[in-house]
Amino acid sequence: MPELITVDKEKCNGCHSCITVCPIKVCIDASGETVKTVGALCVGCGRCIPACKQGARSYIDDTEQFFTDLAAGENIVAIVAPAAAAVFDDILRLNGYLKSNGVKAVFDVSFGAELTVKSYLDFAKRNKPRLIIAQPCASLVTYCQIYEPELIKFLAPAQSPMLHTAVMIKKFFPKYRDYKIAAISPCAAKKIEFSETGLVDYNVTMLKLKERLKAERQRISSFPVVAYEGPQAERAVLFSTPGGLRDTIAREAPEAVPHVRKVEGTELIYKYLNNLPEMLKENSAPFIVDCLNCEAGCNGGPGTGNYGEPLDRLEARISKRSARQIEKNKKSFLGGDLKRALKKYWRENIYTRSYKDLSQNERRIKKPTEAEINEIFHTLKKYKPEDMINCAACGYGSCRFMAEMIFNGLNRKENCHYFLIKKLAEDEKIRSEAIDMANHLVFQIENSKETLISMREKVSKYIEATTAQGAVIDESSNKTSELITQIRAVSETVEQEHGVLEKLAKSTEMAKKDMQALLSSFAALQNTTQEIDGIADVIEDVATSTNLLAMNAAIEAAHAGESGKGFSVVAGEIRSLAVTTSDNANNISANIKNIIKQISASMDFLNKTDAVIGRMIEGVNNVEASFVGIIQSHSQIAGSTKELTGNLQSLNATSENLRESSTGIIEALQTIQKLTESLDAAAGSAKSGGTGPSLKMF
């Protein structure tokens, strides 16, 4: 089912006037702060709309979409309900307004009503039913489909006047067969009918047309008169008025009039339909029920805006039109215009309609057991029969109905007037007990005033001392921060010098390694020179041996005489060579011994130098160890001072918290003093029956 009624949550104040006037009631959900409509259970009667003084409720129609599609060039024809004569001063100028907006043709639904009466009477003649329930009112048709499904078989199996008109256009006006149809209607519920049958595309209500004209600052009187297209009606223009069906039947079948029951208005019609099955069993039911949802008929429908308009004024407008149409038909040849039109446009079985059983929608409303009802009554603080006051403040008029709605989740206990009264009494009792408690508290606090004042003074002094302490701590923290900065600077310098010392230690180590290598070289040189000294001795021995050999050669040359003179010369040269060799060997030996002596002296010096370098390396290592100790000490000092700074800051924060807490204590003491005075005044007012200051803390 399409949505018909919408609720503006911002405007709804939960007054439940909508429930009070709603003939269905179960279609309104009041379980929240604001009410909402249960679409599947709503028949769209619209009674709740004028009842809502906050203007929170409104119906949904297709007016905006209708004008949007017209502007887009959609081919649309309009059918205008008879109630238009009770809304607009000149319905033919309304036709002019519609055509000025792009509507291709306008038909009068009043003639559709003439066809409807023809369909009813034909059905009655052919089938002789026990009962016919007229179905121009979409709200009543939907009500039967949902809440009284046993009445569906008695609904007239013919289309409503609007749908008769729509079928006529599609069957007999081929030019407009594929055009969309817009119904200018007085009712929001017609949207259900159009949705179920698919014969009409737009439900455009008369009230929304009036509002649009006002917004556009236009008057119907400014548009040209445009006649309806198609056949004209006679007295069926009365169909929008209560009894209009009966009056039209009177023209065709006057003998049936006594058996037509005219019933309208939400206060009566729904109860009437509820009782109708029983009346059928008693044979007390009429033949035709001419029924409408609204007290003023369609002339006062929710889509007309005629809320509160005098009934006589509305019906006078319709009656004038009816008189004109009757007179016009009389002037036709033998009054035959209407008869000829009915003969031309009515065909058997083309205007029939069937209905759906929608009672499954109502099955969502469950009937609680007596135990479940009693349980809900207890939550409402109702335990005895006299507690069931049926005050109707909830909108239902029955405590049991309210309990059933709470059981179904459609209401809540806070909307029960009796519950609120009982709760108010309990709250008053609690308030009284709270006042007694307050009086006792005032007495206790009055006795503690001096103590509170003394405490406030002591806390004030404590705040001053804490503030001074905080200043000292701040100063100490600043000085400690400066000390840390200086220590960090020294630590950085020591770190740099430690790096230089490490380089020096590495250099001395390398020098020691070079000295060791030099000592090794000198030792090898000493060994070599000693070997050379031995060679000099060998040379000396060779020279001595050569000299002896020369001497022997000279002796042999002397023995040889003249023949040995040459050999004697050679022997002399050899002797001279031996002497030279001996001298050179002696010089070499002397030089080598001198070199060995110098090398030995150098070795002693190098050994002493190596010892000095060793002691130097040991000293550098000792200095490096001292620097490492200094660095570690500085790091420890820096960490300790940093921790000291943190402690001082924490102590400072603690002092600040103490100051704030102490200030809070003083403020609390002042508040307690004011509270004492307030409680004293409240207790005095309560004793004297006044309202006194509010005790919201209780």
C-alpha positions as CSV (number, residue, x, y, z in Angstrom):
1,M,0.0,0.0,0.0
2,P,1.3,3.5,-0.8
3,E,2.1,5.8,2.1
4,L,-0.7,8.3,2.6
5,I,-0.1,10.2,5.9
6,T,3.3,11.7,6.9
7,V,4.3,13.2,10.3
8,D,6.7,16.1,10.9
9,K,8.6,15.0,14.0
10,E,9.8,18.5,14.7
11,K,6.2,19.7,15.1
12,C,4.6,16.7,16.8
13,N,4.4,17.1,20.6
14,G,2.8,13.7,21.3
15,C,-0.6,15.1,22.3
16,H,-2.4,12.1,20.8
17,S,-5.3,14.1,19.4
18,C,-4.7,12.0,16.2
19,I,-5.4,8.8,18.1
20,T,-8.5,10.2,19.7
21,V,-10.1,11.1,16.3
22,C,-8.7,8.1,14.3
23,P,-11.5,5.5,13.7
24,I,-8.9,2.7,13.4
25,K,-6.4,3.7,16.1
26,V,-4.2,0.7,15.6
27,C,-2.7,2.5,12.5
28,I,-0.9,5.0,14.8
29,D,2.3,4.1,16.6
30,A,2.7,6.1,19.8
31,S,5.5,4.1,21.3
32,G,8.1,6.8,20.8
33,E,8.5,10.5,21.6
34,T,6.5,11.4,18.5
35,V,3.7,9.4,16.8
36,K,4.0,7.9,13.4
37,T,1.6,6.2,11.0
38,V,1.6,2.4,10.4
39,G,1.1,2.5,6.6
40,A,-0.2,-1.0,6.1
41,L,-3.0,-0.4,8.6
42,C,-4.0,3.2,7.6
43,V,-7.1,3.6,5.4
44,G,-6.2,7.3,4.7
45,C,-9.4,8.8,6.1
46,G,-7.5,12.0,6.9
47,R,-9.3,12.6,10.1
48,C,-6.1,13.1,12.0
49,I,-4.9,16.0,9.8
50,P,-7.3,18.7,11.0
51,A,-7.2,17.3,14.5
52,C,-3.4,18.0,14.8
53,K,-3.3,21.6,16.0
54,Q,0.5,21.7,15.6
55,G,0.2,21.0,11.8
56,A,2.5,18.0,12.2
57,R,0.4,15.7,10.0
58,S,-0.2,15.9,6.3
59,Y,-1.2,13.7,3.4
60,I,0.9,12.7,0.4
61,D,-0.4,13.2,-3.1
62,D,1.1,13.5,-6.7
63,T,0.6,17.2,-7.3
64,E,4.3,18.1,-7.6
65,Q,5.0,15.2,-9.9
66,F,2.0,16.1,-12.0
67,F,3.2,19.6,-12.7
68,T,6.8,18.4,-13.2
69,D,5.6,15.9,-15.9
70,L,3.5,18.6,-17.6
71,A,6.4,20.9,-17.8
72,A,8.4,18.0,-19.3
73,G,5.8,17.7,-22.1
74,E,4.0,14.6,-20.9
75,N,0.6,13.9,-22.5
76,I,-1.9,14.1,-19.7
77,V,-5.7,14.4,-19.5
78,A,-7.5,15.4,-16.3
79,I,-10.7,14.1,-14.6
80,V,-12.3,16.4,-12.1
81,A,-14.3,15.2,-9.2
82,P,-17.8,16.7,-8.4
83,A,-16.4,18.1,-5.1
84,A,-14.5,20.7,-7.2
85,A,-17.7,22.8,-7.2
86,A,-17.5,23.1,-3.4
87,V,-13.8,24.2,-3.6
88,F,-13.5,26.5,-6.6
89,D,-15.7,29.4,-7.5
90,D,-15.9,28.5,-11.1
91,I,-15.0,24.9,-12.1
92,L,-15.0,25.7,-15.8
93,R,-12.2,28.3,-15.1
94,L,-10.4,25.6,-13.2
95,N,-10.4,23.7,-16.5
96,G,-8.8,26.8,-18.1
97,Y,-6.1,26.8,-15.4
98,L,-5.4,23.1,-16.0
99,K,-5.2,23.5,-19.8
100,S,-3.0,26.6,-19.5
101,N,-0.5,24.3,-17.7
102,G,-0.5,21.8,-20.6
103,V,-3.4,19.4,-19.8
104,K,-4.7,18.1,-23.1
105,A,-8.3,17.6,-22.1
106,V,-10.6,17.8,-19.0
107,F,-13.4,15.3,-18.2
108,D,-16.2,15.6,-15.6
109,V,-16.2,12.7,-13.1
110,S,-19.9,13.5,-12.5
111,F,-20.7,11.6,-15.7
112,G,-18.6,8.8,-14.4
113,A,-21.0,8.8,-11.4
114,E,-23.9,8.5,-13.8
115,L,-22.2,5.4,-15.2
116,T,-21.6,4.1,-11.7
117,V,-25.3,4.2,-10.8
118,K,-26.1,2.5,-14.1
119,S,-23.5,-0.3,-13.1
120,Y,-25.0,-0.7,-9.6
121,L,-28.6,-1.0,-10.9
122,D,-27.6,-3.4,-13.6
123,F,-25.7,-5.6,-11.1
124,A,-28.7,-5.5,-8.8
125,K,-31.1,-6.5,-11.6
126,R,-29.0,-9.3,-12.8
127,N,-27.7,-10.8,-9.6
128,K,-30.3,-9.7,-6.9
129,P,-27.7,-9.5,-4.1
130,R,-28.6,-9.5,-0.5
131,L,-26.6,-6.2,0.1
132,I,-24.7,-3.7,-2.0
133,I,-22.1,-1.5,-0.2
134,A,-21.3,1.5,-2.4
135,Q,-17.6,2.0,-3.0
136,P,-16.9,5.5,-4.2
137,C,-15.1,6.1,-0.9
138,A,-11.6,4.6,-1.1
139,S,-11.1,4.8,2.7
140,L,-14.2,2.6,3.3
141,V,-13.2,0.1,0.6
142,T,-9.8,-0.3,2.2
143,Y,-11.3,-0.6,5.7
144,C,-13.4,-3.5,4.5
145,Q,-10.4,-5.1,2.8
146,I,-8.3,-5.0,6.0
147,Y,-10.7,-5.0,9.0
148,E,-14.0,-6.5,7.7
149,P,-13.0,-9.0,5.0
150,E,-16.4,-10.7,5.3
151,L,-18.0,-7.6,3.8
152,I,-15.8,-7.7,0.7
153,K,-18.4,-9.9,-1.1
154,F,-21.0,-7.1,-0.6
155,L,-18.8,-4.3,-2.1
156,A,-20.4,-3.2,-5.4
157,P,-18.3,-5.1,-8.1
158,A,-18.0,-1.9,-10.1
159,Q,-15.5,0.8,-10.4
160,S,-15.8,4.1,-8.6
161,P,-17.0,7.2,-10.5
162,M,-13.4,8.3,-11.1
163,L,-12.4,4.9,-12.5
164,H,-15.6,4.7,-14.6
165,T,-14.4,8.0,-16.1
166,A,-10.9,6.7,-16.7
167,V,-12.2,3.5,-18.3
168,M,-14.6,5.5,-20.5
169,I,-11.7,7.7,-21.8
170,K,-9.5,4.6,-22.7
171,K,-12.4,2.8,-24.4
172,F,-14.3,5.5,-26.2
173,F,-11.7,8.3,-26.7
174,P,-8.9,6.7,-28.7
175,K,-7.2,10.0,-29.1
176,Y,-6.4,9.9,-25.4
177,R,-6.1,6.2,-24.9
178,D,-2.3,6.3,-24.3
179,Y,-2.3,9.5,-22.3
180,K,-1.7,9.6,-18.6
181,I,-4.7,10.4,-16.4
182,A,-4.6,12.9,-13.5
183,A,-7.5,12.8,-11.0
184,I,-8.4,16.2,-9.5
185,S,-9.6,14.7,-6.3
186,P,-10.8,15.7,-2.8
187,C,-9.2,12.7,-1.1
188,A,-5.8,11.3,-0.2
189,A,-7.1,7.7,0.0
190,K,-7.8,7.7,-3.7
191,K,-4.1,7.0,-4.1
192,I,-4.8,3.4,-2.8
193,E,-7.5,2.9,-5.4
194,F,-5.4,4.2,-8.2
195,S,-2.4,2.0,-7.1
196,E,-4.6,-1.2,-6.9
197,T,-6.2,-0.7,-10.3
198,G,-3.5,1.1,-12.3
199,L,-6.1,3.1,-14.2
200,V,-5.2,6.6,-12.9
201,D,-1.6,7.9,-12.8
202,Y,-1.8,11.0,-10.5
203,N,-3.8,11.8,-7.4
204,V,-3.8,15.7,-7.5
205,T,-5.8,17.1,-4.6
206,M,-7.8,20.3,-4.8
207,L,-6.2,21.7,-1.7
208,K,-2.7,21.4,-3.2
209,L,-4.0,23.1,-6.4
210,K,-5.3,26.0,-4.3
211,E,-2.0,26.3,-2.5
212,R,-0.1,26.3,-5.8
213,L,-2.4,29.1,-7.1
214,K,-1.7,31.1,-4.0
215,A,2.0,30.6,-4.3
216,E,1.9,31.7,-7.9
217,R,-0.3,34.7,-6.9
218,Q,-2.9,33.7,-9.4
219,R,-6.7,33.6,-9.2
220,I,-9.0,31.1,-10.9
221,S,-11.1,34.0,-12.1
222,S,-8.2,35.1,-14.3
223,F,-8.4,32.0,-16.5
224,P,-10.7,31.4,-19.4
225,V,-13.9,29.3,-19.2
226,V,-13.2,25.9,-20.8
227,A,-16.0,23.3,-21.1
228,Y,-15.6,19.7,-20.1
229,E,-14.8,17.3,-22.9
230,G,-17.1,14.3,-23.3
231,P,-20.7,13.8,-22.1
232,Q,-22.4,15.9,-19.4
233,A,-23.9,14.7,-16.1
234,E,-27.3,15.5,-14.6
235,R,-28.0,15.0,-10.9
236,A,-25.0,12.8,-10.4
237,V,-23.1,16.0,-9.8
238,L,-24.5,15.5,-6.2
239,F,-22.4,12.4,-5.8
240,S,-19.9,14.3,-3.6
241,T,-22.7,15.2,-1.1
242,P,-24.0,12.7,1.5
243,G,-27.0,11.0,-0.1
244,G,-25.9,11.8,-3.7
245,L,-26.0,8.2,-4.7
246,R,-29.5,7.8,-3.3
247,D,-30.7,10.9,-5.0
248,T,-29.4,9.7,-8.4
249,I,-30.9,6.3,-7.9
250,A,-34.2,8.0,-7.2
251,R,-34.3,9.2,-10.8
252,E,-33.7,5.7,-12.3
253,A,-35.3,3.4,-9.7
254,P,-37.5,5.4,-7.2
255,E,-38.8,2.1,-5.7
256,A,-35.3,1.3,-4.4
257,V,-34.9,4.6,-2.4
258,P,-36.6,3.3,0.8
259,H,-34.0,0.5,0.9
260,V,-31.0,2.8,0.6
261,R,-29.2,3.6,3.9
262,K,-27.2,6.9,3.9
263,V,-24.3,6.8,6.4
264,E,-21.3,9.2,6.6
265,G,-18.8,10.5,9.1
266,T,-16.0,8.7,10.9
267,E,-17.9,8.7,14.2
268,L,-20.6,6.6,12.7
269,I,-19.7,4.8,9.5
270,Y,-16.9,2.5,10.9
271,K,-19.1,1.4,13.8
272,Y,-21.9,0.8,11.3
273,L,-19.7,-1.4,9.1
274,N,-18.6,-3.3,12.2
275,N,-22.2,-4.1,13.1
276,L,-23.3,-4.8,9.5
277,P,-22.6,-8.5,9.6
278,E,-24.8,-8.9,12.7
279,M,-27.5,-6.8,11.0
280,L,-27.4,-9.1,8.0
281,K,-28.0,-12.1,10.3
282,E,-30.9,-10.3,11.8
283,N,-32.3,-9.4,8.4
284,S,-32.1,-5.7,9.5
285,A,-29.6,-4.6,6.9
286,P,-30.7,-2.3,3.9
287,F,-30.4,-3.2,0.3
288,I,-27.8,-0.4,-0.6
289,V,-25.5,1.3,1.8
290,D,-24.7,4.8,0.5
291,C,-21.6,5.5,2.7
292,L,-18.9,8.1,2.8
293,N,-16.0,8.6,5.3
294,C,-16.3,12.3,5.8
295,E,-19.2,14.1,7.6
296,A,-19.6,16.6,4.7
297,G,-19.0,13.9,2.1
298,C,-16.4,14.4,-0.5
299,N,-17.1,18.2,-0.3
300,G,-15.3,18.2,3.0
301,G,-12.7,15.6,2.2
302,P,-9.1,16.0,3.5
303,G,-7.9,17.0,0.0
304,T,-10.4,19.9,-0.2
305,G,-9.2,22.2,2.6
306,N,-12.8,22.7,3.6
307,Y,-12.2,21.8,7.3
308,G,-14.8,23.4,9.5
309,E,-16.7,24.9,6.6
310,P,-20.5,25.0,7.3
311,L,-22.3,22.1,5.7
312,D,-25.0,24.2,4.2
313,R,-22.5,26.4,2.5
314,L,-20.8,23.5,0.9
315,E,-24.0,21.7,-0.2
316,A,-25.4,25.0,-1.5
317,R,-22.6,25.2,-4.1
318,I,-23.2,21.6,-5.2
319,S,-27.0,22.1,-5.3
320,K,-26.8,25.1,-7.5
321,R,-24.8,23.2,-10.0
322,S,-27.2,20.2,-9.8
323,A,-30.1,22.5,-10.5
324,R,-28.4,23.9,-13.6
325,Q,-27.6,20.5,-14.9
326,I,-31.1,19.1,-14.3
327,E,-32.6,22.2,-16.1
328,K,-30.2,21.8,-18.9
329,N,-31.1,18.2,-19.4
330,K,-34.8,19.0,-19.4
331,K,-34.3,21.4,-22.2
332,S,-32.8,18.7,-24.4
333,F,-35.2,16.7,-26.6
334,L,-37.4,14.8,-24.2
335,G,-34.6,15.0,-21.8
336,G,-32.8,12.5,-23.9
337,D,-29.2,13.8,-23.9
338,L,-28.3,11.9,-20.7
339,K,-30.0,8.7,-21.8
340,R,-28.3,8.8,-25.1
341,A,-24.9,9.4,-23.4
342,L,-25.5,6.5,-21.0
343,K,-26.4,4.2,-23.9
344,K,-23.3,5.3,-25.8
345,Y,-20.7,5.0,-23.0
346,W,-22.0,2.2,-20.8
347,R,-21.2,-1.4,-21.7
348,E,-21.7,-4.5,-19.7
349,N,-18.6,-5.9,-17.9
350,I,-16.2,-3.1,-18.8
351,Y,-16.5,-1.3,-15.5
352,T,-16.3,-4.2,-13.2
353,R,-13.9,-4.4,-10.3
354,S,-12.7,-7.0,-7.8
355,Y,-11.2,-6.5,-4.4
356,K,-8.3,-7.9,-2.4
357,D,-8.5,-9.5,1.0
358,L,-5.9,-7.5,3.0
359,S,-6.8,-8.8,6.4
360,Q,-3.3,-10.3,6.8
361,N,-2.2,-6.7,7.5
362,E,-4.4,-6.6,10.6
363,R,-3.0,-9.9,11.9
364,R,0.1,-8.1,13.0
365,I,-2.1,-6.8,15.9
366,K,-2.0,-9.7,18.4
367,K,-4.5,-10.3,21.1
368,P,-2.8,-10.7,24.5
369,T,-3.8,-13.3,27.1
370,E,-5.4,-12.2,30.4
371,A,-2.1,-12.9,32.1
372,E,-0.2,-10.7,29.7
373,I,-2.9,-7.9,30.0
374,N,-2.6,-8.0,33.8
375,E,1.1,-7.9,33.6
376,I,0.9,-4.7,31.6
377,F,-1.8,-3.3,34.0
378,H,0.7,-3.8,36.8
379,T,3.4,-1.8,34.9
380,L,0.7,0.9,34.7
381,K,0.2,0.7,38.5
382,K,-3.3,-0.6,38.0
383,Y,-4.2,-3.5,40.3
384,K,-7.9,-3.1,41.1
385,P,-11.1,-2.6,38.9
386,E,-11.4,0.9,40.1
387,D,-8.0,1.7,38.7
388,M,-9.4,1.2,35.2
389,I,-10.7,4.8,34.9
390,N,-11.0,4.8,31.0
391,C,-10.2,8.5,31.0
392,A,-9.4,8.5,27.2
393,A,-6.3,10.7,27.7
394,C,-4.3,8.1,25.8
395,G,-6.7,8.5,22.8
396,Y,-8.3,5.0,23.0
397,G,-11.0,5.6,25.6
398,S,-10.3,2.3,27.2
399,C,-7.6,1.1,29.6
400,R,-7.8,-2.3,28.1
401,F,-7.3,-1.0,24.6
402,M,-4.3,1.0,25.8
403,A,-2.8,-2.2,27.4
404,E,-3.3,-4.1,24.1
405,M,-1.6,-1.3,22.2
406,I,1.4,-1.4,24.7
407,F,1.5,-5.2,24.2
408,N,1.7,-4.7,20.4
409,G,4.4,-2.1,20.8
410,L,2.2,0.7,19.5
411,N,2.2,2.8,22.8
412,R,4.0,3.1,26.1
413,K,3.1,3.4,29.7
414,E,4.3,7.1,29.9
415,N,1.2,8.0,27.8
416,C,-1.2,6.7,30.5
417,H,-2.7,9.5,32.5
418,Y,-3.4,7.2,35.5
419,F,0.2,6.0,35.5
420,L,1.5,9.6,35.4
421,I,-0.7,10.5,38.3
422,K,0.5,7.6,40.4
423,K,4.1,8.3,39.4
424,L,3.6,11.9,40.4
425,A,2.3,10.9,43.8
426,E,5.3,8.6,44.3
427,D,7.6,11.4,43.1
428,E,5.9,13.8,45.6
429,K,6.5,11.3,48.3
430,I,10.1,11.1,47.3
431,R,10.3,14.9,47.2
432,S,8.8,15.1,50.7
433,E,11.4,12.6,52.0
434,A,14.1,14.6,50.2
435,I,12.9,17.7,51.9
436,D,13.1,16.0,55.3
437,M,16.6,14.8,54.4
438,A,17.5,18.3,53.4
439,N,16.2,19.7,56.7
440,H,18.3,17.2,58.5
441,L,21.3,18.0,56.3
442,V,20.8,21.7,57.0
443,F,20.8,21.0,60.7
444,Q,24.1,19.1,60.5
445,I,25.7,21.7,58.3
446,E,24.6,24.5,60.5
447,N,26.4,22.8,63.4
448,S,29.5,22.5,61.2
449,K,29.6,26.2,60.0
450,E,32.4,27.3,62.3
451,T,34.5,24.3,61.5
452,L,34.1,24.9,57.8
453,I,35.1,28.6,58.2
454,S,38.2,27.6,60.2
455,M,39.0,25.0,57.7
456,R,38.7,27.5,54.9
457,E,41.2,29.9,56.7
458,K,43.7,27.2,57.3
459,V,43.5,26.0,53.7
460,S,44.0,29.6,52.5
461,K,47.2,29.8,54.6
462,Y,48.3,26.4,53.2
463,I,47.8,27.7,49.7
464,E,50.0,30.7,50.5
465,A,52.8,28.4,51.9
466,T,52.4,26.0,48.9
467,T,52.6,29.0,46.5
468,A,55.9,30.2,48.2
469,Q,57.3,26.6,48.1
470,G,56.4,26.4,44.5
471,A,58.4,29.6,43.7
472,V,61.5,28.2,45.5
473,I,61.1,25.0,43.6
474,D,60.9,26.8,40.4
475,E,64.1,28.8,41.1
476,S,65.9,25.6,42.2
477,S,64.8,23.9,39.0
478,N,66.1,26.7,36.9
479,K,69.5,26.7,38.6
480,T,69.7,22.9,38.3
481,S,69.0,23.2,34.6
482,E,71.9,25.7,34.3
483,L,74.2,23.3,36.1
484,I,73.2,20.5,33.8
485,T,74.0,22.7,30.8
486,Q,77.5,23.5,32.2
487,I,78.2,19.8,33.0
488,R,77.1,18.8,29.6
489,A,79.6,21.4,28.1
490,V,82.4,20.0,30.2
491,S,81.5,16.5,29.2
492,E,81.6,17.5,25.6
493,T,85.1,19.0,26.1
494,V,86.4,15.9,27.9
495,E,84.9,13.7,25.2
496,Q,86.9,15.8,22.6
497,E,90.2,15.6,24.6
498,H,89.6,11.9,25.1
499,G,89.6,11.5,21.4
500,V,92.9,13.4,21.1
501,L,94.4,11.1,23.8
502,E,93.2,8.0,22.0
503,K,95.0,9.3,18.9
504,L,98.2,9.9,21.0
505,A,98.0,6.4,22.5
506,K,97.8,4.9,19.0
507,S,100.8,7.1,17.8
508,T,103.0,5.9,20.8
509,E,102.0,2.3,20.1
510,M,103.1,2.8,16.5
511,A,106.4,4.4,17.7
512,K,107.1,1.5,20.0
513,K,106.5,-0.9,17.2
514,D,108.9,1.2,15.0
515,M,111.5,1.2,17.8
516,Q,111.3,-2.6,18.1
517,A,111.9,-2.9,14.4
518,L,114.9,-0.5,14.6
519,L,116.3,-2.6,17.5
520,S,115.9,-5.7,15.5
521,S,117.8,-4.0,12.5
522,F,120.6,-2.8,14.8
523,A,121.0,-6.3,16.3
524,A,121.2,-7.8,12.8
525,L,123.8,-5.1,11.8
526,Q,125.9,-5.9,15.0
527,N,126.0,-9.5,14.0
528,T,127.0,-8.6,10.5
529,T,129.8,-6.3,11.6
530,Q,131.1,-9.1,13.9
531,E,131.2,-11.4,11.0
532,I,133.0,-8.8,9.0
533,D,135.6,-8.5,11.9
534,G,136.2,-12.2,11.4
535,I,136.8,-11.7,7.7
536,A,139.4,-9.0,8.5
537,D,141.3,-11.6,10.7
538,V,141.1,-14.0,7.8
539,I,142.5,-11.4,5.5
540,E,145.3,-10.7,8.0
541,D,146.1,-14.4,8.0
542,V,146.2,-14.5,4.2
543,A,148.5,-11.4,4.2
544,T,150.9,-13.1,6.7
545,S,150.8,-16.3,4.7
546,T,151.4,-14.3,1.5
547,N,154.3,-12.5,3.1
548,L,155.9,-15.9,4.2
549,L,155.4,-17.2,0.7
550,A,157.1,-14.1,-0.7
551,M,160.0,-14.6,1.6
552,N,160.3,-18.3,0.6
553,A,160.1,-17.2,-3.1
554,A,163.0,-14.7,-2.5
555,I,165.1,-17.3,-0.9
556,E,164.5,-19.7,-3.8
557,A,165.2,-16.9,-6.3
558,A,168.6,-16.2,-4.5
559,H,169.4,-19.9,-4.7
560,A,168.6,-19.9,-8.4
561,G,171.0,-17.1,-9.1
562,E,170.7,-15.2,-12.3
563,S,167.9,-17.3,-13.5
564,G,165.9,-16.5,-10.5
565,K,166.0,-12.8,-10.8
566,G,162.7,-12.5,-12.5
567,F,161.1,-14.7,-9.9
568,S,162.8,-12.5,-7.3
569,V,160.9,-9.5,-8.7
570,V,157.7,-11.3,-8.5
571,A,158.4,-12.3,-4.9
572,G,159.0,-8.7,-4.1
573,E,155.7,-7.6,-5.5
574,I,153.9,-10.3,-3.6
575,R,155.6,-9.2,-0.4
576,S,154.6,-5.6,-1.2
577,L,151.0,-6.9,-1.8
578,A,151.0,-8.8,1.4
579,V,152.2,-5.8,3.4
580,T,149.5,-3.6,1.8
581,T,146.9,-6.2,2.4
582,S,148.0,-6.6,6.0
583,D,147.8,-2.8,6.5
584,N,144.4,-2.7,4.9
585,A,143.1,-5.6,7.0
586,N,144.4,-3.8,10.1
587,N,142.5,-0.6,9.1
588,I,139.4,-2.6,8.2
589,S,139.5,-4.3,11.5
590,A,140.0,-1.1,13.4
591,N,137.1,0.5,11.5
592,I,134.8,-2.5,12.1
593,K,135.7,-2.5,15.8
594,N,134.9,1.2,15.9
595,I,131.5,0.5,14.1
596,I,130.7,-2.3,16.4
597,K,131.5,-0.1,19.4
598,Q,129.2,2.7,17.9
599,I,126.4,0.1,17.2
600,S,126.7,-1.2,20.7
601,A,126.3,2.3,22.0
602,S,123.3,2.9,19.7
603,M,121.8,-0.3,20.9
604,D,122.1,0.8,24.5
605,F,120.5,4.2,23.6
606,L,117.7,2.4,21.6
607,N,117.0,0.1,24.5
608,K,116.8,3.1,26.9
609,T,114.5,4.8,24.3
610,D,112.3,1.7,24.1
611,A,111.9,1.7,27.8
612,V,111.0,5.4,27.8
613,I,108.4,4.8,25.1
614,G,107.0,1.9,27.1
615,R,106.6,4.1,30.2
616,M,105.1,6.8,27.9
617,I,102.5,4.3,26.6
618,E,101.7,3.2,30.2
619,G,101.2,6.8,31.2
620,V,99.0,7.5,28.1
621,N,96.9,4.5,29.0
622,N,96.6,5.7,32.6
623,V,95.6,9.1,31.4
624,E,93.0,7.5,29.0
625,A,91.6,5.5,31.9
626,S,91.3,8.6,34.0
627,F,89.5,10.4,31.1
628,V,87.0,7.5,30.8
629,G,86.4,7.7,34.6
630,I,85.9,11.5,34.2
631,I,83.4,11.0,31.4
632,Q,81.5,8.3,33.3
633,S,81.4,10.6,36.3
634,H,80.1,13.5,34.3
635,S,77.4,11.2,32.7
636,Q,76.3,10.0,36.2
637,I,76.2,13.6,37.4
638,A,74.2,14.8,34.4
639,G,71.8,11.9,34.8
640,S,71.4,12.6,38.5
641,T,70.9,16.3,38.0
642,K,68.4,15.6,35.2
643,E,66.5,13.2,37.6
644,L,66.7,16.0,40.2
645,T,65.2,18.4,37.8
646,G,62.4,16.0,37.0
647,N,61.8,15.5,40.7
648,L,61.7,19.3,41.2
649,Q,59.3,19.7,38.3
650,S,57.1,16.9,39.6
651,L,57.3,18.5,43.0
652,N,56.3,21.8,41.4
653,A,53.4,20.2,39.6
654,T,52.4,18.5,42.9
655,S,52.5,21.9,44.6
656,E,50.4,23.4,41.8
657,N,47.9,20.5,42.2
658,L,47.8,21.1,45.9
659,R,47.1,24.8,45.2
660,E,44.3,24.0,42.8
661,S,42.9,21.3,45.1
662,S,43.0,23.7,48.0
663,T,41.3,26.4,45.9
664,G,38.7,23.8,45.0
665,I,38.3,23.0,48.7
666,I,37.7,26.6,49.5
667,E,35.2,26.9,46.6
668,A,33.5,23.7,47.8
669,L,33.3,25.1,51.3
670,Q,31.8,28.3,49.9
671,T,29.3,26.2,47.9
672,I,28.5,24.2,50.9
673,Q,27.8,27.4,52.8
674,K,25.5,28.6,50.0
675,L,23.9,25.2,49.8
676,T,23.3,25.4,53.6
677,E,21.5,28.6,53.2
678,S,19.5,27.3,50.2
679,L,18.6,24.1,51.9
680,D,17.6,26.1,55.0
681,A,15.3,28.3,52.8
682,A,13.9,25.3,50.9
683,A,13.2,23.4,54.1
684,G,11.5,26.5,55.6
685,S,9.4,26.9,52.4
686,A,8.5,23.2,52.3
687,K,7.3,23.4,55.9
688,S,5.1,26.4,55.1
689,G,3.7,24.8,51.9
690,G,5.6,27.0,49.4
691,T,7.5,25.8,46.4
692,G,10.8,27.2,47.5
693,P,14.1,26.8,45.7
694,S,14.5,23.8,43.4
695,L,16.3,20.8,44.9
696,K,17.5,19.3,41.7
697,M,20.3,17.5,43.4
698,F,17.8,15.1,44.9
